[in-house]
Amino acid sequence: MPPIINPDLCSCCGACVEICSEDVFYGSEEGEIPTVTFPEECVHFSGCVYECPEEAITLRIPLPMLLVYRSAPTGR
């Protein structure tokens, strides 16, 4: 699931575009609100969220990534 940018909070600084290792924001123009061009490439490492000085970005984490897996019993 792609990052969500709140246009009311975004200062168009480009920090999210610079930090994204997967080029999710490819083709975004400097000085404008970044465009999520390749949402399927997002690997949810949250760099854009942490780098945003305005806290304008949130991530929608896919359900399978939210599941907690229980390890197998160790035979106690």
Backbone as CSV, one residue per row, in Angstrom:
resi,resn,N_x,N_y,N_z,CA_x,CA_y,CA_z,C_x,C_y,C_z
1,MET,0.846,-1.163,0.000,0.000,0.000,0.000,0.898,1.234,0.000
2,PRO,0.544,2.208,-0.748,1.410,3.380,-0.907,1.334,4.354,0.263
3,PRO,2.350,5.222,0.349,2.281,6.292,1.336,1.155,7.270,0.986
4,ILE,0.617,7.889,2.009,-0.433,8.890,1.833,0.136,10.228,2.277
5,ILE,0.086,11.220,1.388,0.607,12.544,1.694,-0.567,13.486,1.925
6,ASN,-0.580,14.107,3.084,-1.611,15.082,3.402,-1.202,16.413,2.761
7,PRO,-1.896,16.841,1.715,-1.504,18.067,1.013,-1.617,19.325,1.869
8,ASP,-2.451,19.277,2.913,-2.593,20.439,3.793,-1.379,20.626,4.700
9,LEU,-0.648,19.544,4.961,0.525,19.610,5.827,1.841,19.649,5.058
10,CYS,1.849,19.150,3.836,3.077,19.024,3.043,3.668,20.399,2.717
11,SER,4.979,20.540,2.989,5.667,21.796,2.681,6.435,21.716,1.360
12,CYS,6.288,20.586,0.646,6.926,20.384,-0.666,8.454,20.447,-0.590
13,CYS,9.025,19.956,0.508,10.476,20.032,0.704,11.230,18.965,-0.097
14,GLY,10.578,17.863,-0.421,11.219,16.810,-1.201,12.020,15.812,-0.395
15,ALA,11.975,15.879,0.926,12.723,14.941,1.772,12.287,13.503,1.518
16,CYS,11.006,13.279,1.322,10.489,11.928,1.079,10.988,11.377,-0.256
17,VAL,11.071,12.238,-1.239,11.543,11.831,-2.570,13.009,11.415,-2.490
18,GLU,13.802,12.171,-1.735,15.240,11.895,-1.610,15.523,10.616,-0.849
19,ILE,14.758,10.326,0.206,15.045,9.186,1.075,14.523,7.863,0.511
20,CYS,13.543,7.903,-0.372,12.910,6.673,-0.867,13.871,5.872,-1.755
21,SER,14.242,4.678,-1.286,15.176,3.830,-2.026,14.523,3.116,-3.197
22,GLU,13.215,3.082,-3.236,12.488,2.350,-4.273,11.887,3.254,-5.339
23,ASP,12.164,4.540,-5.302,11.653,5.517,-6.269,10.133,5.503,-6.409
24,VAL,9.465,5.348,-5.281,7.997,5.377,-5.268,7.488,6.726,-5.781
25,PHE,8.259,7.786,-5.528,7.860,9.146,-5.903,8.505,9.587,-7.218
26,TYR,8.887,8.666,-8.055,9.603,8.971,-9.299,8.858,10.024,-10.132
27,GLY,9.602,10.994,-10.623,9.026,12.020,-11.496,8.388,13.178,-10.772
28,SER,8.469,13.181,-9.431,7.891,14.288,-8.673,8.679,15.558,-8.954
29,GLU,7.973,16.640,-9.130,8.590,17.935,-9.439,9.043,18.633,-8.161
30,GLU,10.205,19.248,-8.213,10.725,19.990,-7.072,9.817,21.178,-6.775
31,GLY,9.507,21.366,-5.492,8.655,22.475,-5.084,7.164,22.188,-5.176
32,GLU,6.801,20.958,-5.544,5.391,20.559,-5.611,5.160,19.361,-4.688
33,ILE,3.906,19.099,-4.377,3.582,17.933,-3.555,4.000,16.683,-4.323
34,PRO,4.801,15.813,-3.691,5.275,14.606,-4.380,4.126,13.721,-4.857
35,THR,4.354,13.083,-5.994,3.374,12.176,-6.584,3.796,10.747,-6.311
36,VAL,2.872,9.920,-5.846,3.149,8.501,-5.635,2.974,7.821,-6.988
37,THR,4.079,7.702,-7.730,4.056,7.194,-9.093,4.009,5.668,-9.151
38,PHE,4.788,5.022,-8.283,4.862,3.559,-8.279,4.489,3.018,-6.895
39,PRO,3.196,3.033,-6.546,2.787,2.598,-5.204,3.108,1.135,-4.921
40,GLU,3.111,0.311,-5.949,3.368,-1.126,-5.746,4.823,-1.413,-5.389
41,GLU,5.701,-0.438,-5.561,7.120,-0.614,-5.243,7.446,-0.288,-3.788
42,CYS,6.510,0.254,-3.048,6.756,0.641,-1.659,7.048,-0.598,-0.811
43,VAL,8.181,-0.565,-0.092,8.570,-1.691,0.767,8.324,-1.385,2.248
44,HIS,7.702,-0.278,2.547,7.263,0.093,3.897,8.400,0.182,4.904
45,PHE,9.543,0.738,4.504,10.619,0.908,5.475,10.469,2.218,6.241
46,SER,9.495,3.015,5.888,9.066,4.212,6.619,10.056,5.369,6.609
47,GLY,11.038,5.354,5.736,11.992,6.458,5.655,11.309,7.772,5.342
48,CYS,10.329,7.731,4.442,9.616,8.960,4.079,8.850,9.523,5.269
49,VAL,8.293,8.646,6.084,7.532,9.079,7.261,8.460,9.759,8.260
50,TYR,9.618,9.149,8.519,10.557,9.693,9.505,11.258,10.958,9.022
51,GLU,11.486,11.096,7.725,12.194,12.258,7.191,11.309,13.478,6.998
52,CYS,10.012,13.287,6.944,9.089,14.398,6.696,9.069,15.353,7.889
53,PRO,9.529,16.597,7.702,9.560,17.545,8.821,8.171,18.017,9.257
54,GLU,7.194,17.851,8.407,5.838,18.320,8.705,4.905,17.210,9.180
55,GLU,5.414,15.966,9.239,4.606,14.797,9.599,3.373,14.689,8.701
56,ALA,3.594,14.884,7.398,2.506,14.892,6.424,2.291,13.538,5.752
57,ILE,3.127,12.541,6.093,3.048,11.246,5.408,2.676,10.147,6.384
58,THR,1.737,9.305,5.958,1.390,8.096,6.705,1.484,6.921,5.743
59,LEU,1.689,5.734,6.304,1.732,4.524,5.486,0.547,3.639,5.823
60,ARG,-0.001,3.031,4.805,-1.033,2.015,5.006,-0.318,0.680,4.912
61,ILE,-0.125,0.028,6.027,0.600,-1.239,6.056,-0.357,-2.364,5.664
62,PRO,0.028,-3.211,4.681,-0.840,-4.326,4.274,-1.074,-5.299,5.428
63,LEU,-2.253,-5.863,5.492,-2.625,-6.773,6.568,-1.611,-7.901,6.783
64,PRO,-1.122,-8.580,5.743,-0.156,-9.658,5.997,1.099,-9.187,6.736
65,MET,1.467,-7.936,6.574,2.641,-7.424,7.275,2.326,-7.108,8.733
66,LEU,1.052,-6.996,9.080,0.660,-6.690,10.444,0.488,-7.940,11.305
67,LEU,0.361,-9.090,10.680,0.138,-10.330,11.423,1.374,-10.694,12.233
68,VAL,1.140,-11.137,13.433,2.236,-11.572,14.291,2.280,-13.091,14.221
69,TYR,3.443,-13.615,13.883,3.597,-15.060,13.759,4.168,-15.623,15.061
70,ARG,3.586,-16.725,15.481,4.037,-17.372,16.710,5.050,-18.441,16.349
71,SER,6.159,-18.474,17.033,7.173,-19.483,16.717,6.736,-20.849,17.209
72,ALA,7.338,-21.881,16.634,7.008,-23.259,16.998,7.489,-23.550,18.423
73,PRO,6.787,-24.438,19.127,7.203,-24.793,20.485,8.611,-25.386,20.486
74,THR,9.346,-25.128,21.525,10.734,-25.602,21.606,10.868,-26.931,22.321
75,GLY,9.789,-27.566,22.708,9.822,-28.888,23.339,10.166,-28.848,24.812
76,ARG,9.624,-27.889,25.493,9.901,-27.773,26.941,9.252,-28.854,27.705
